Amino acid sequence: KYCGRNSPKYIHALQQLLQYSNEFIQDQSSVELAQYTLDRAQTVYGYESLTVAHCHRALSKSLINLASLTQSRRNIKYPLFEEDITYYQNTSITDLSSSSSTYMHHAYEAYRMAQDWFGVDNRIRLFPFKMTLAHALQAHAAANLSNKQNTYFEDAIELLNDCLSIARNIFGSMSFKVAQIHRLQSATYLSNKMYNEAEEELQTCLQIYKLCLPPNSFHYLVTKASL
């Protein structure tokens, strides 16, 4: 209304809306918004711009959230019957594999473009892109759609350990960002059926959340329920 769809301000507003949608809505509408934001950013800034790299990150996260939701609903069992109740009946294993390839593609694209902008050795500026790539690798390993699951798991853990070191140096050991990494590490261990390690990481995350978030915080309550 005030600046037009080709204005950088409009792209920035879309990114803010998308961030909220990825955190609290996490459905098909988030994916559609992420794709639209990416398309507009490519038109306004160019395909190899830093803004577009961040849009690739956001789209990867939207696709991961949707794939996780779809997969979890496919395996719900009704307690009175032996057979599975399958939600999203039109979603096949091939669809899930395709979705996995898609969010991996966008995560790798974002990381590649960030390396072109900042250089391969700039660990601080590459930090958010490494986090996105680690999340994609974790989700891909959890989906168990490839015989390279252990490779994805090991790559995710390596990236997360690097991110944890960076986050501690920048934000401090008891920061929200460090807690998020511990939570993602927990999910990564869980995808490889390393339950003790997963619980330990989740407990660490919860202890940090207690220090830096109110008791009614969304992140705190979800993490506590996960235990």
Backbone as ProteinMPNN parsed JSONL, in Angstrom:
{"seq_chain_A": "KYCGRNSPKYIHALQQLLQYSNEFIQDQSSVELAQYTLDRAQTVYGYESLTVAHCHRALSKSLINLASLTQSRRNIKYPLFEEDITYYQNTSITDLSSSSSTYMHHAYEAYRMAQDWFGVDNRIRLFPFKMTLAHALQAHAAANLSNKQNTYFEDAIELLNDCLSIARNIFGSMSFKVAQIHRLQSATYLSNKMYNEAEEELQTCLQIYKLCLPPNSFHYLVTKASL", "coords_chain_A": {"N_chain_A": [[0.831, -1.205, 0.0], [1.959, 1.262, 0.797], [4.552, 1.297, -0.217], [4.914, -0.43, -2.385], [5.386, -3.565, -4.197], [7.912, -4.06, -5.097], [9.656, -2.841, -3.475], [12.417, -2.611, -1.184], [11.586, -2.361, 1.471], [9.174, -3.693, 1.521], [10.006, -6.319, 1.061], [11.482, -6.713, 3.384], [9.427, -6.567, 5.283], [7.971, -8.845, 4.562], [9.859, -10.799, 5.255], [9.926, -10.531, 8.038], [7.307, -11.264, 8.716], [7.378, -13.881, 7.798], [9.272, -15.007, 9.504], [7.858, -15.035, 11.931], [5.774, -16.761, 11.148], [7.165, -19.151, 10.647], [7.974, -19.784, 13.206], [5.637, -20.044, 14.785], [3.364, -20.874, 13.34], [3.781, -22.766, 11.135], [2.829, -24.384, 8.878], [1.391, -25.333, 5.682], [0.876, -22.812, 4.647], [3.017, -21.311, 5.543], [5.116, -22.295, 3.993], [4.262, -21.478, 1.457], [4.31, -18.696, 1.799], [7.047, -18.368, 2.265], [8.135, -19.194, -0.186], [7.043, -17.265, -1.88], [8.222, -14.953, -0.803], [10.916, -15.485, -1.363], [10.814, -15.459, -4.18], [10.096, -12.751, -4.671], [12.291, -11.449, -3.53], [14.374, -12.337, -5.172], [13.67, -11.052, -7.514], [13.898, -8.344, -6.801], [16.467, -8.025, -5.612], [18.258, -9.701, -6.95], [19.579, -12.917, -7.948], [21.83, -13.907, -6.592], [22.154, -12.512, -4.253], [22.651, -11.406, -0.823], [20.334, -11.104, 0.662], [18.603, -12.827, -0.681], [19.869, -15.219, -0.061], [19.267, -15.424, 2.677], [16.536, -15.748, 2.395], [16.424, -18.248, 1.177], [17.27, -19.752, 3.373], [15.066, -19.385, 5.098], [13.004, -20.586, 3.634], [13.896, -23.217, 3.553], [13.644, -23.864, 6.281], [10.847, -23.644, 6.575], [9.978, -25.756, 4.948], [11.135, -27.92, 6.289], [9.726, -27.835, 8.718], [7.115, -28.386, 7.801], [7.455, -30.936, 6.641], [8.175, -32.399, 8.905], [5.835, -32.195, 10.442], [4.007, -33.488, 8.739], [5.111, -36.092, 8.581], [4.949, -36.931, 11.261], [2.199, -37.036, 11.659], [1.455, -39.043, 9.953], [1.964, -41.431, 11.212], [0.329, -41.871, 13.408], [-1.469, -43.881, 15.682], [-4.655, -45.259, 16.27], [-5.974, -46.096, 19.411], [-7.862, -48.183, 19.7], [-7.783, -49.828, 17.552], [-5.865, -51.946, 15.358], [-4.715, -51.17, 12.956], [-3.014, -48.458, 11.288], [-3.982, -45.025, 11.488], [-3.981, -42.971, 8.845], [-3.029, -39.807, 8.26], [-3.012, -37.066, 5.926], [-3.366, -38.536, 3.459], [-2.728, -38.51, 0.78], [-0.071, -38.114, 0.686], [2.903, -39.509, -0.102], [5.708, -41.775, 0.455], [7.542, -41.111, -1.469], [6.886, -38.442, -1.89], [7.689, -37.359, 0.554], [10.412, -37.847, 0.439], [11.074, -36.24, -1.731], [10.438, -33.736, -0.651], [12.356, -33.67, 1.346], [14.715, -33.563, -0.186], [14.302, -31.069, -1.284], [14.337, -29.162, 0.885], [16.929, -29.602, 1.708], [18.305, -28.738, -0.548], [17.743, -25.939, -0.561], [18.913, -25.178, 1.86], [21.628, -25.772, 1.388], [22.056, -24.045, -0.778], [21.728, -21.537, 0.44], [23.895, -21.591, 2.239], [26.062, -21.834, 0.475], [25.891, -19.406, -0.959], [26.266, -17.591, 1.118], [28.902, -18.189, 1.813], [30.142, -17.269, -0.497], [29.734, -14.552, -0.19], [30.883, -13.878, 2.324], [33.197, -15.357, 2.603], [34.906, -18.466, 3.181], [36.022, -18.8, 5.665], [34.92, -17.165, 7.559], [33.607, -17.571, 10.359], [31.772, -16.452, 12.144], [29.906, -14.833, 10.691], [28.919, -16.795, 9.047], [27.532, -18.346, 10.756], [24.54, -18.402, 11.21], [23.77, -19.609, 8.82], [25.075, -22.034, 8.859], [23.681, -23.174, 10.971], [21.138, -23.503, 9.834], [21.743, -25.347, 7.8], [22.641, -27.499, 9.354], [20.261, -28.115, 10.684], [18.72, -28.981, 8.51], [20.178, -31.258, 7.738], [19.861, -32.804, 10.042], [17.067, -33.202, 10.003], [16.846, -34.638, 7.647], [18.252, -36.964, 8.265], [16.605, -37.906, 10.323], [14.284, -38.496, 8.949], [14.932, -40.817, 7.712], [15.264, -41.641, 5.05], [17.282, -42.361, 3.403], [20.155, -44.339, 2.579], [22.378, -43.183, 3.512], [22.191, -42.249, 6.079], [23.775, -42.196, 8.454], [25.92, -40.672, 7.617], [24.739, -38.169, 7.176], [23.948, -37.67, 9.797], [26.447, -37.511, 11.149], [27.598, -35.319, 9.83], [25.795, -33.322, 10.579], [26.156, -33.236, 13.391], [28.826, -32.43, 13.5], [28.683, -29.841, 12.364], [26.963, -28.64, 14.245], [28.466, -28.748, 16.605], [30.487, -26.969, 15.939], [28.925, -24.663, 15.629], [28.023, -24.397, 18.252], [30.363, -23.757, 19.624], [30.92, -21.261, 18.45], [28.616, -19.793, 19.193], [28.798, -19.764, 21.991], [31.053, -18.178, 22.333], [30.164, -15.748, 21.299], [27.565, -15.139, 22.377], [27.527, -16.14, 24.96], [27.591, -18.772, 27.45], [25.167, -19.339, 28.67], [23.058, -18.504, 27.08], [20.13, -17.799, 25.044], [20.485, -18.559, 22.377], [22.484, -20.513, 22.525], [21.084, -22.439, 23.95], [19.187, -23.166, 22.025], [20.808, -24.497, 20.198], [21.616, -26.707, 21.704], [19.138, -27.942, 21.883], [18.651, -28.637, 19.222], [20.788, -30.36, 18.85], [19.941, -32.389, 20.548], [17.695, -33.35, 19.129], [19.046, -34.289, 16.908], [20.655, -36.375, 17.943], [18.555, -38.001, 18.765], [17.467, -38.753, 16.33], [19.268, -40.642, 15.568], [18.844, -42.617, 17.344], [20.117, -42.362, 19.812], [19.446, -42.223, 22.753], [20.107, -41.515, 25.436], [22.053, -39.509, 25.144], [20.506, -37.675, 23.763], [18.569, -36.987, 25.68], [20.196, -35.811, 27.623], [21.182, -33.522, 26.281], [18.773, -32.172, 25.898], [17.989, -31.68, 28.523], [20.009, -29.911, 29.277], [19.404, -27.788, 27.562], [16.89, -27.074, 28.617], [17.56, -26.204, 31.195], [19.013, -23.893, 30.621], [17.04, -22.383, 29.357], [15.393, -21.917, 31.554], [16.786, -19.972, 32.871], [16.868, -17.788, 31.143], [14.381, -17.308, 30.041], [10.864, -16.596, 30.563], [8.617, -18.541, 32.692], [6.291, -19.179, 31.315], [6.943, -19.18, 28.699], [6.812, -19.952, 25.217], [8.864, -21.51, 23.992], [10.125, -22.618, 26.239], [8.038, -24.149, 27.419], [7.399, -25.997, 25.39], [9.814, -27.398, 25.166], [10.019, -28.491, 27.739], [7.781, -30.156, 27.726], [8.652, -31.979, 25.851], [10.46, -33.552, 27.185]], "CA_chain_A": [[0.0, 0.0, 0.0], [2.76, 2.475, 0.962], [5.853, 1.282, -0.888], [4.925, -1.269, -3.571], [5.927, -4.91, -4.01], [9.317, -4.103, -5.498], [10.427, -2.046, -2.522], [13.123, -3.362, -0.144], [10.801, -2.352, 2.706], [8.174, -4.753, 1.388], [10.725, -7.584, 1.259], [11.805, -6.797, 4.813], [8.18, -6.881, 5.985], [7.69, -10.254, 4.29], [10.787, -11.608, 6.039], [9.489, -10.494, 9.433], [6.098, -12.087, 8.791], [7.791, -15.266, 7.603], [9.926, -15.461, 10.732], [6.774, -15.358, 12.865], [5.059, -17.928, 10.642], [8.009, -20.332, 10.845], [8.071, -20.097, 14.631], [4.389, -20.295, 15.499], [2.293, -21.422, 12.5], [4.427, -23.995, 10.677], [1.995, -25.217, 8.021], [1.576, -25.105, 4.254], [0.877, -21.372, 4.367], [4.381, -20.829, 5.783], [5.9, -22.646, 2.806], [3.832, -20.6, 0.365], [4.834, -17.364, 2.087], [8.503, -18.415, 2.082], [8.411, -19.246, -1.62], [6.708, -15.949, -2.433], [9.26, -14.023, -0.353], [12.107, -15.786, -2.157], [10.595, -14.974, -5.552], [10.151, -11.291, -4.676], [13.668, -11.038, -3.232], [15.175, -12.572, -6.374], [13.321, -10.002, -8.476], [14.35, -7.034, -6.332], [17.89, -7.978, -5.26], [19.093, -10.558, -7.778], [19.59, -14.307, -7.489], [22.992, -14.22, -5.759], [22.261, -11.502, -3.195], [22.617, -11.901, 0.551], [18.922, -11.179, 1.056], [18.08, -14.071, -1.251], [20.435, -16.312, 0.736], [18.446, -15.536, 3.885], [15.23, -16.286, 1.989], [16.632, -19.693, 1.024], [17.269, -20.293, 4.739], [13.704, -19.386, 5.629], [12.22, -21.584, 2.907], [14.344, -24.516, 4.05], [13.025, -24.086, 7.589], [9.417, -23.873, 6.359], [9.818, -27.101, 4.405], [11.457, -28.861, 7.362], [8.591, -27.844, 9.645], [5.98, -29.06, 7.176], [7.787, -32.353, 6.509], [8.118, -32.98, 10.247], [4.421, -32.297, 10.811], [3.389, -34.507, 7.896], [5.625, -37.401, 8.969], [4.438, -37.29, 12.586], [0.774, -37.352, 11.552], [1.274, -40.275, 9.185], [2.204, -42.629, 12.014], [-0.519, -41.901, 14.588], [-2.317, -45.063, 15.773], [-5.827, -45.154, 17.118], [-5.744, -47.139, 20.402], [-8.822, -49.275, 19.672], [-7.62, -50.609, 16.333], [-4.482, -52.316, 15.089], [-4.167, -50.491, 11.782], [-2.674, -47.043, 11.432], [-4.797, -43.981, 10.884], [-3.032, -42.2, 8.054], [-3.383, -38.458, 7.863], [-2.368, -36.676, 4.677], [-3.335, -39.801, 2.737], [-2.159, -38.328, -0.552], [1.365, -37.881, 0.822], [3.609, -40.78, -0.178], [7.122, -41.752, 0.842], [8.239, -40.368, -2.519], [6.662, -37.025, -1.624], [8.528, -36.972, 1.685], [11.788, -37.831, -0.044], [11.206, -35.04, -2.558], [10.467, -32.599, 0.266], [13.663, -33.696, 1.996], [15.691, -33.06, -1.151], [14.054, -29.645, -1.502], [14.864, -28.327, 1.973], [18.381, -29.717, 1.671], [18.772, -27.865, -1.637], [17.69, -24.533, -0.155], [19.908, -24.98, 2.923], [22.939, -25.739, 0.743], [22.133, -22.824, -1.572], [21.948, -20.425, 1.369], [25.257, -21.695, 2.769], [26.985, -21.533, -0.628], [25.844, -17.976, -1.246], [26.886, -16.898, 2.252], [30.348, -18.355, 1.668], [30.575, -16.363, -1.565], [29.698, -13.183, 0.329], [31.709, -13.644, 3.515], [34.387, -16.188, 2.621], [34.683, -19.754, 3.85], [36.627, -18.807, 6.999], [34.243, -16.218, 8.448], [32.726, -18.452, 11.13], [30.709, -15.7, 12.82], [28.857, -14.467, 9.734], [28.344, -18.02, 8.489], [26.864, -19.066, 11.845], [23.122, -18.738, 10.99], [23.637, -20.489, 7.657], [25.471, -23.359, 9.339], [22.571, -23.678, 11.778], [20.096, -23.962, 8.912], [22.215, -26.564, 7.145], [22.629, -28.56, 10.367], [18.854, -28.478, 10.887], [18.305, -29.761, 7.346], [20.836, -32.563, 7.828], [19.19, -33.536, 11.121], [15.741, -33.608, 9.535], [17.031, -35.661, 6.618], [18.614, -38.198, 8.964], [15.438, -38.367, 11.083], [13.294, -39.047, 8.021], [15.408, -42.167, 7.389], [14.91, -41.876, 3.657], [18.484, -42.588, 2.619], [21.114, -45.247, 3.194], [23.484, -42.365, 4.002], [21.699, -41.598, 7.289], [24.873, -41.948, 9.389], [26.714, -39.566, 7.08], [24.007, -36.937, 7.483], [24.02, -37.487, 11.246], [27.795, -37.065, 11.503], [27.772, -33.958, 9.31], [24.989, -32.423, 11.413], [26.818, -33.096, 14.69], [30.044, -31.628, 13.294], [28.26, -28.451, 12.195], [26.389, -28.14, 15.495], [29.566, -28.522, 17.554], [31.115, -25.719, 15.52], [27.98, -23.589, 15.963], [27.998, -24.251, 19.707], [31.577, -23.025, 19.986], [30.741, -19.868, 18.021], [27.559, -19.166, 19.995], [29.312, -19.526, 23.347], [31.97, -17.041, 22.278], [29.445, -14.514, 20.97], [26.39, -14.867, 23.21], [27.69, -16.644, 26.317], [27.206, -20.173, 27.618], [23.798, -19.455, 29.172], [22.22, -17.669, 26.219], [19.037, -18.445, 24.324], [21.007, -19.153, 21.151], [23.165, -21.754, 22.912], [20.029, -23.399, 24.295], [18.612, -23.66, 20.774], [21.736, -25.464, 19.612], [21.493, -27.936, 22.495], [17.874, -28.595, 21.518], [18.832, -29.248, 17.909], [21.662, -31.513, 19.073], [19.095, -33.442, 21.109], [16.921, -33.925, 18.026], [19.977, -35.009, 16.042], [20.949, -37.648, 18.614], [17.335, -38.804, 18.755], [17.309, -39.319, 14.987], [20.181, -41.785, 15.484], [18.447, -43.494, 18.454], [21.043, -42.2, 20.938], [18.453, -41.627, 23.645], [20.73, -40.903, 26.614], [22.661, -38.25, 24.712], [19.416, -36.757, 23.416], [17.979, -36.488, 26.924], [21.174, -34.932, 28.27], [21.18, -32.242, 25.568], [17.493, -31.511, 26.141], [18.043, -31.188, 29.899], [20.86, -28.717, 29.25], [18.598, -26.738, 26.931], [15.836, -26.655, 29.541], [18.179, -25.456, 32.286], [19.343, -22.557, 30.111], [15.763, -21.693, 29.162], [14.909, -21.483, 32.866], [17.527, -18.775, 33.272], [16.732, -16.641, 30.233], [13.015, -17.17, 29.545], [9.819, -16.711, 31.586], [8.091, -19.913, 32.786], [5.191, -19.401, 30.366], [7.469, -19.016, 27.346], [6.498, -21.014, 24.257], [10.025, -22.386, 23.825], [10.338, -23.35, 27.488], [6.963, -25.123, 27.623], [7.533, -27.06, 24.392], [10.975, -28.21, 25.532], [9.663, -29.238, 28.945], [6.861, -31.221, 27.318], [9.402, -32.973, 25.079], [11.117, -34.464, 28.118]], "C_chain_A": [[0.869, 1.259, 0.0], [4.034, 2.472, 0.121], [5.888, 0.406, -2.14], [5.659, -2.579, -3.356], [7.371, -5.057, -4.449], [10.2, -3.264, -4.586], [11.167, -2.955, -1.537], [12.36, -3.406, 1.179], [9.741, -3.452, 2.687], [8.814, -6.12, 1.607], [11.049, -7.784, 2.734], [10.564, -7.161, 5.626], [7.788, -8.342, 5.779], [8.587, -11.166, 5.122], [10.39, -11.652, 7.509], [8.244, -11.352, 9.635], [6.442, -13.565, 8.671], [8.474, -15.828, 8.845], [8.889, -15.855, 11.783], [6.057, -16.644, 12.437], [5.854, -19.212, 10.855], [8.11, -20.74, 12.308], [6.766, -20.619, 15.206], [3.257, -20.889, 14.654], [2.711, -22.762, 11.895], [3.498, -24.913, 9.883], [2.257, -24.87, 6.558], [1.62, -23.623, 3.902], [2.258, -20.76, 4.596], [5.273, -21.108, 4.58], [5.552, -21.726, 1.642], [4.349, -19.177, 0.561], [6.338, -17.313, 1.856], [8.872, -18.426, 0.606], [8.131, -17.903, -2.283], [7.774, -14.918, -2.061], [10.548, -14.224, -1.135], [11.968, -15.246, -3.578], [10.704, -13.452, -5.636], [11.583, -10.802, -4.438], [14.575, -11.237, -4.438], [14.914, -11.501, -7.427], [13.94, -8.662, -8.09], [15.865, -6.972, -6.184], [18.8, -8.768, -6.201], [19.293, -11.921, -7.134], [20.733, -14.626, -6.532], [23.184, -13.214, -4.629], [22.187, -12.144, -1.815], [21.183, -12.021, 1.059], [18.282, -12.458, 0.537], [18.621, -15.282, -0.497], [19.629, -16.523, 2.012], [17.052, -16.081, 3.558], [15.307, -17.787, 1.728], [16.627, -20.374, 2.396], [15.85, -20.434, 5.265], [12.835, -20.433, 4.941], [12.614, -22.994, 3.328], [13.684, -24.844, 5.387], [11.533, -24.368, 7.451], [9.155, -25.293, 5.874], [10.13, -28.171, 5.443], [10.288, -28.978, 8.331], [7.412, -28.622, 9.07], [6.237, -30.558, 7.033], [7.709, -33.065, 7.852], [6.681, -33.182, 10.696], [3.735, -33.41, 10.035], [3.805, -35.906, 8.326], [5.052, -37.842, 10.303], [2.968, -37.681, 12.522], [0.516, -38.63, 10.763], [1.299, -41.509, 10.067], [1.372, -42.706, 13.28], [-1.405, -43.145, 14.553], [-3.492, -44.796, 16.692], [-5.809, -46.314, 18.097], [-6.699, -48.321, 20.326], [-8.655, -50.191, 18.466], [-6.143, -50.87, 16.096], [-3.887, -51.499, 13.946], [-3.886, -49.026, 12.083], [-3.783, -46.175, 10.859], [-3.838, -43.061, 10.149], [-3.618, -40.844, 7.705], [-2.599, -38.116, 6.608], [-2.239, -37.897, 3.76], [-2.734, -39.681, 1.349], [-0.661, -38.083, -0.52], [2.09, -39.212, 0.878], [5.028, -40.63, 0.327], [7.94, -40.988, -0.194], [8.093, -38.876, -2.316], [7.561, -36.538, -0.51], [9.988, -36.9, 1.277], [12.047, -36.596, -0.883], [11.283, -33.796, -1.697], [11.817, -32.501, 0.947], [14.737, -33.137, 1.072], [15.546, -31.557, -1.345], [14.609, -28.798, -0.374], [16.372, -28.452, 2.096], [18.959, -28.783, 0.607], [18.812, -26.407, -1.193], [18.697, -24.236, 0.962], [21.314, -24.886, 2.336], [23.118, -24.469, -0.099], [22.423, -21.613, -0.682], [23.386, -20.416, 1.875], [26.287, -21.354, 1.689], [27.046, -20.036, -0.9], [26.479, -17.166, -0.126], [28.405, -17.014, 2.199], [30.899, -17.447, 0.575], [30.646, -14.923, -1.066], [30.743, -12.943, 1.414], [33.04, -14.385, 3.502], [34.166, -17.429, 3.468], [35.194, -19.765, 5.288], [35.951, -17.865, 7.988], [33.178, -16.957, 9.26], [31.547, -17.702, 11.74], [29.57, -15.372, 11.855], [28.196, -15.69, 9.095], [27.502, -18.784, 9.506], [25.393, -19.382, 11.558], [22.91, -19.686, 9.814], [24.069, -21.915, 7.999], [24.357, -23.986, 10.167], [21.454, -24.228, 10.885], [20.493, -25.264, 8.236], [22.221, -27.738, 8.116], [21.207, -29.048, 10.626], [18.351, -29.34, 9.728], [18.914, -31.162, 7.367], [20.19, -33.426, 8.903], [17.829, -34.052, 10.668], [15.839, -34.721, 8.497], [17.4, -36.999, 7.249], [17.417, -38.777, 9.707], [14.391, -38.998, 10.18], [13.653, -40.458, 7.574], [15.044, -42.558, 5.962], [16.121, -42.232, 2.802], [19.391, -43.567, 3.344], [22.353, -44.508, 3.684], [23.114, -41.658, 5.305], [22.833, -41.257, 8.241], [25.758, -40.798, 8.914], [26.054, -38.232, 7.38], [24.065, -36.632, 8.973], [25.38, -36.926, 11.655], [28.057, -35.637, 11.02], [27.009, -32.944, 10.158], [25.655, -32.181, 12.757], [28.069, -32.236, 14.569], [29.703, -30.149, 13.151], [27.742, -27.859, 13.499], [27.46, -27.899, 16.549], [30.307, -27.225, 17.228], [30.229, -24.529, 15.876], [27.939, -23.335, 17.466], [29.208, -23.466, 20.194], [31.453, -21.546, 19.629], [29.749, -19.15, 18.92], [28.026, -18.873, 21.413], [30.24, -18.32, 23.375], [31.24, -15.719, 22.069], [28.399, -14.161, 22.02], [26.554, -15.269, 24.669], [27.096, -18.032, 26.47], [25.76, -20.355, 28.044], [22.824, -18.595, 28.36], [21.14, -18.498, 25.528], [19.542, -19.168, 23.083], [21.729, -20.469, 21.441], [22.146, -22.833, 23.258], [19.4, -23.994, 23.037], [19.506, -24.708, 20.115], [21.676, -26.78, 20.374], [20.214, -28.687, 22.125], [17.99, -29.289, 20.166], [19.78, -30.445, 17.989], [20.875, -32.686, 19.64], [18.294, -34.134, 20.011], [17.807, -34.743, 17.094], [20.351, -36.353, 16.648], [19.739, -38.574, 18.588], [17.119, -39.457, 17.395], [18.2, -40.535, 14.783], [19.967, -42.767, 16.633], [19.468, -43.498, 19.591], [20.283, -41.465, 22.041], [19.067, -40.94, 24.86], [21.349, -39.554, 26.268], [21.594, -37.212, 24.379], [18.786, -36.156, 24.666], [18.917, -35.514, 27.632], [21.199, -33.55, 27.611], [19.891, -31.467, 25.834], [17.422, -30.958, 27.561], [18.89, -29.922, 29.983], [20.113, -27.533, 28.654], [17.565, -26.192, 27.904], [16.401, -25.826, 30.684], [18.538, -24.034, 31.845], [18.075, -21.744, 29.89], [15.214, -21.163, 30.483], [15.546, -20.17, 33.29], [17.216, -17.561, 32.399], [15.327, -16.448, 29.669], [12.016, -17.234, 30.695], [9.221, -18.12, 31.581], [6.937, -20.208, 31.836], [5.632, -19.219, 28.913], [7.117, -20.22, 26.474], [7.645, -22.01, 24.15], [10.265, -23.229, 25.077], [9.296, -24.457, 27.656], [7.064, -26.289, 26.638], [8.696, -27.984, 24.735], [10.685, -29.058, 26.759], [8.732, -30.392, 28.613], [7.589, -32.331, 26.56], [10.102, -33.983, 25.973], [10.146, -35.523, 28.63]], "O_chain_A": [[0.564, 2.219, -0.708], [4.545, 3.538, -0.22], [6.847, 0.507, -2.904], [6.467, -2.696, -2.435], [7.99, -6.089, -4.191], [11.363, -3.011, -4.901], [10.613, -3.962, -1.097], [12.474, -4.377, 1.927], [9.451, -4.064, 3.715], [8.231, -6.982, 2.264], [10.909, -8.884, 3.267], [10.64, -7.97, 6.551], [7.326, -9.002, 6.71], [8.131, -12.187, 5.636], [10.506, -12.695, 8.153], [8.144, -12.084, 10.62], [5.863, -14.401, 9.365], [8.275, -16.991, 9.196], [9.026, -16.885, 12.444], [5.77, -17.508, 13.266], [5.284, -20.245, 11.205], [8.31, -21.916, 12.613], [6.775, -21.536, 16.027], [2.273, -21.366, 15.218], [2.056, -23.779, 12.125], [3.395, -26.101, 10.19], [3.234, -24.191, 6.239], [2.317, -23.223, 2.97], [2.63, -19.799, 3.922], [6.084, -20.269, 4.19], [6.436, -21.253, 0.927], [4.776, -18.529, -0.394], [6.852, -16.333, 1.315], [9.811, -17.747, 0.191], [8.89, -17.457, -3.144], [8.182, -14.109, -2.894], [11.201, -13.256, -1.527], [12.9, -14.645, -4.112], [11.325, -12.921, -6.557], [12.03, -9.848, -5.076], [15.446, -10.409, -4.705], [15.826, -11.091, -8.144], [14.444, -7.933, -8.945], [16.487, -5.987, -6.58], [20.004, -8.518, -6.237], [19.188, -12.06, -5.915], [20.604, -15.547, -5.726], [24.291, -13.087, -4.105], [21.723, -13.274, -1.661], [20.863, -12.946, 1.806], [17.504, -13.098, 1.244], [17.905, -16.266, -0.313], [19.339, -17.659, 2.389], [16.461, -16.797, 4.366], [14.361, -18.517, 2.023], [16.046, -21.447, 2.558], [15.478, -21.472, 5.811], [12.024, -21.092, 5.59], [11.756, -23.869, 3.446], [13.222, -25.965, 5.601], [11.006, -25.242, 8.14], [8.223, -25.953, 6.334], [9.472, -29.211, 5.481], [9.903, -30.081, 8.719], [6.787, -29.421, 9.767], [5.339, -31.364, 7.275], [7.235, -34.198, 7.934], [6.344, -34.22, 11.265], [2.97, -34.188, 10.604], [2.969, -36.803, 8.429], [4.701, -39.011, 10.464], [2.534, -38.569, 13.256], [-0.547, -39.234, 10.902], [0.716, -42.532, 9.711], [1.666, -43.523, 14.153], [-2.022, -43.441, 13.53], [-3.347, -44.189, 17.753], [-5.64, -47.452, 17.659], [-6.372, -49.386, 20.849], [-9.322, -51.222, 18.374], [-5.282, -50.126, 16.564], [-2.7, -51.174, 13.96], [-4.448, -48.442, 13.01], [-4.436, -46.536, 9.88], [-2.975, -42.439, 10.768], [-4.584, -40.748, 6.948], [-1.633, -38.798, 6.266], [-1.138, -38.249, 3.337], [-2.271, -40.679, 0.797], [-0.041, -37.869, -1.561], [1.9, -39.973, 1.828], [5.5, -39.524, 0.594], [8.906, -40.305, 0.146], [9.038, -38.118, -2.534], [8.132, -35.45, -0.591], [10.719, -36.008, 1.708], [13.102, -35.971, -0.772], [12.085, -32.9, -1.961], [12.366, -31.411, 1.113], [15.571, -32.335, 1.493], [16.534, -30.851, -1.546], [15.29, -27.806, -0.635], [17.034, -27.515, 2.54], [19.972, -28.122, 0.832], [19.804, -25.715, -1.423], [19.272, -23.148, 0.997], [22.101, -24.028, 2.734], [24.203, -23.888, -0.127], [23.26, -20.773, -1.013], [24.022, -19.364, 1.935], [27.269, -20.664, 1.961], [28.128, -19.469, -1.054], [27.154, -16.169, -0.384], [29.115, -16.056, 2.504], [32.001, -16.915, 0.706], [31.522, -14.163, -1.478], [31.412, -11.911, 1.414], [33.922, -14.078, 4.303], [33.328, -17.433, 4.37], [34.832, -20.656, 6.057], [36.372, -17.78, 9.142], [32.002, -16.967, 8.898], [30.448, -18.247, 11.843], [28.403, -15.607, 12.168], [27.049, -15.623, 8.655], [26.835, -19.758, 9.157], [25.014, -20.549, 11.653], [21.968, -20.478, 9.818], [23.501, -22.883, 7.494], [24.115, -25.19, 10.078], [20.898, -25.292, 11.158], [19.678, -26.178, 8.11], [21.849, -28.852, 7.746], [20.973, -30.248, 10.769], [17.635, -30.318, 9.946], [18.236, -32.14, 7.05], [19.993, -34.626, 8.712], [17.48, -35.205, 10.921], [15.015, -35.635, 8.475], [16.918, -38.047, 6.818], [17.226, -39.993, 9.725], [13.689, -39.924, 10.588], [12.793, -41.209, 7.114], [14.574, -43.667, 5.707], [15.99, -42.387, 1.588], [19.399, -43.623, 4.574], [23.277, -45.127, 4.212], [23.652, -40.593, 5.609], [22.868, -40.154, 8.786], [26.284, -40.038, 9.728], [26.718, -37.279, 7.787], [24.214, -35.476, 9.37], [25.45, -35.968, 12.424], [28.672, -34.842, 11.731], [27.502, -31.849, 10.427], [25.715, -31.042, 13.22], [28.341, -31.407, 15.436], [30.361, -29.298, 13.75], [28.045, -26.712, 13.826], [27.367, -26.937, 17.312], [30.702, -26.48, 18.125], [30.716, -23.51, 16.365], [27.833, -22.189, 17.903], [29.09, -22.613, 21.074], [31.835, -20.679, 20.415], [30.004, -18.029, 19.362], [27.68, -17.833, 21.975], [30.219, -17.533, 24.322], [31.651, -14.688, 22.601], [28.347, -13.028, 22.497], [25.809, -14.798, 25.528], [26.206, -18.424, 25.715], [25.178, -21.414, 27.809], [21.878, -18.031, 28.909], [21.226, -19.723, 25.441], [19.08, -20.265, 22.771], [21.596, -21.431, 20.684], [22.32, -23.999, 22.903], [19.115, -25.19, 22.989], [19.018, -25.684, 19.545], [21.683, -27.851, 19.766], [20.205, -29.916, 22.062], [17.487, -30.398, 19.986], [19.595, -31.431, 17.276], [21.104, -33.836, 19.266], [18.222, -35.362, 19.97], [17.378, -35.763, 16.554], [20.365, -37.365, 15.947], [19.879, -39.784, 18.41], [16.642, -40.589, 17.317], [17.923, -41.369, 13.921], [20.799, -43.643, 16.873], [19.662, -44.517, 20.253], [20.447, -40.261, 22.239], [18.589, -39.883, 25.271], [21.191, -38.58, 27.004], [21.751, -36.026, 24.671], [18.502, -34.959, 24.71], [18.472, -34.505, 28.178], [21.232, -32.53, 28.3], [19.917, -30.245, 25.977], [16.858, -29.887, 27.781], [18.53, -28.973, 30.68], [20.179, -26.417, 29.171], [17.386, -24.978, 28.004], [15.783, -24.846, 31.1], [18.383, -23.085, 32.613], [18.035, -20.553, 30.199], [14.634, -20.078, 30.524], [14.927, -19.358, 33.978], [17.293, -16.426, 32.87], [15.101, -15.518, 28.896], [12.298, -17.87, 31.711], [9.308, -18.821, 30.573], [6.638, -21.374, 31.577], [4.801, -19.117, 28.011], [7.124, -21.36, 26.938], [7.426, -23.22, 24.211], [10.573, -24.417, 24.98], [9.645, -25.586, 28.001], [6.839, -27.44, 27.013], [8.583, -29.204, 24.613], [11.07, -30.227, 26.808], [8.878, -31.487, 29.157], [7.187, -33.493, 26.622], [10.316, -35.129, 25.578], [10.53, -36.378, 29.429]]}, "name": "protein", "num_of_chains": 1, "seq": "KYCGRNSPKYIHALQQLLQYSNEFIQDQSSVELAQYTLDRAQTVYGYESLTVAHCHRALSKSLINLASLTQSRRNIKYPLFEEDITYYQNTSITDLSSSSSTYMHHAYEAYRMAQDWFGVDNRIRLFPFKMTLAHALQAHAAANLSNKQNTYFEDAIELLNDCLSIARNIFGSMSFKVAQIHRLQSATYLSNKMYNEAEEELQTCLQIYKLCLPPNSFHYLVTKASL"}
